[in-house]
Amino acid sequence: MGLTRDDRGVATYTVDDAPTRNALGTTALREVDRALAGLAGDPSVRVIVFTGAGTVFSSGADRSELGDPALVEASTRLLSQILVRIEDSPAPVVARVNGAAIGAGLAIAAAADVAVAAREAFFVLPEVRLGLVPGPAAAACLARMGQTAGLELLLTGRRFDADEAARLHLVSAVTPRADLDAAVQAIINDLLEGDPMALRATRRLVRRLTGPPMAERLRAARFTATAPAGGYDGRGARDVHDTPDGKDADDGHHSQDAGPESGDVTLTVPALGRPHRVDGIVEHGDHRGRTLGFPTANLSFDRFAPVPEDGIYAGRAVFLDEWWQVDESSPLGAAAISVGTNPTFGRRQRRVEAHILDFDGDLYGRRVGIEFTRRLRGMVKFDDAAALVAQMKQDVAQARAIVRPR
């Protein structure tokens, strides 16, 4: 749908891409950036409204682009430009949050002057679950919700509802979806009553008195995200939609600090309040596990995901919904998990495979998360398949004893 205007000077930009649930990939971000740049130079524009088509505000980053560093860099730079354009806009910006606002979508809503959300909307800052560093999202949201809430939401990547978003000041008001248009129009009408120059000066005054400018916050995010560090940042995490210049933080020299990628997956529980998890889509494997009597779900995951060190783990498999959140209504269960190349059979491709205990269904094409509870052993090359099967039986027994039913 793009950009529309009415005779009052109200410009509405609608992200409309149903197949991606209004994702903000490079093409969409470039169009938004171009539209905001044009509106900034048009004195007839009195109010700018940003929204999504249908019942979704924006699903955030286009996941099909996450594996391409050039696209990650471009989308990061574009989102950062958009956030600065919103703050520097001559006209007030209103976010009409008609549904889910995830990642970059939530960043744009938080950057707006006024955000009105449908009560049915929900919000997620999922970057850490994808092995990413939330730079622009942090720059936009922390100014609203502060450090305490920011740490909790940015570190857990959990989903939260519109009422919580209002309590955290990420949105200004919440209303039933049926009343959303009326609520937004009431705000627009009030804004149109103000003098344009007074509105512009007041926006600038309020923003300057309540914290550093957006451009400065983005520079701080870039510096922090690209500085050498242990943990996720130094060993594989990337900024997507999250540093002004999209520079890659990984210089190829990885530290061996304790953490998921050193094999000690237990350390993430105090930090995240849940086990470390790798998300992906189940793909067809070589069916070797089924031949050996241990069928596995072979996970296709993002190339930048923080995957633990090669070895065998006890853990759990969970179904994920269309928003990549845990689907509690369809539990899978305990699993013996293999990370690595399986040297016994000379395989070179590194994989994450899970033998899900007491489950023999077809998972092909399903979104699945693999939770890592404890490392059982390292990856070993066995002399033959019989020795491997004997060890796998022990691994399964250990996993069953460690991972209790929920």
Secondary structure, DSSP 4 states (H G I P E B T S, - for coil): -EEEE-TTSEEEEEE--GGGTS---HHHHHHHHHHHHHHHT-TT--EEEEEESTTEEE--S-GGGTT-HHHHHHHHHHHHHHHHHHHH-SS-EEEEE-SEEETHHHHHHHHSSEEEEETT-EEE--GGGGTB--SHHHHHHHHHHHHHHHHHHHHH--EEEHHHHHHTTSSSEEE-GGGHHHHHHHHHHHHHTS-HHHHHHHHHHHHHHTSS-HHHHHHHHHHHHHS--SHHHHTT-B-SS-SSS------S-----SSGGGT-GGGHHHHHSS-EEEEEEEE---SHHHHTT---EEEEE-TTS-PPPSEEEEEEEEEE-TTS-EEEEEEEEEEEEEEE--GGGT--S-EEEEEETT-----TT-EEEEEEEEEEE-----SSHHHHHHHHHHHHHHHHHHS---
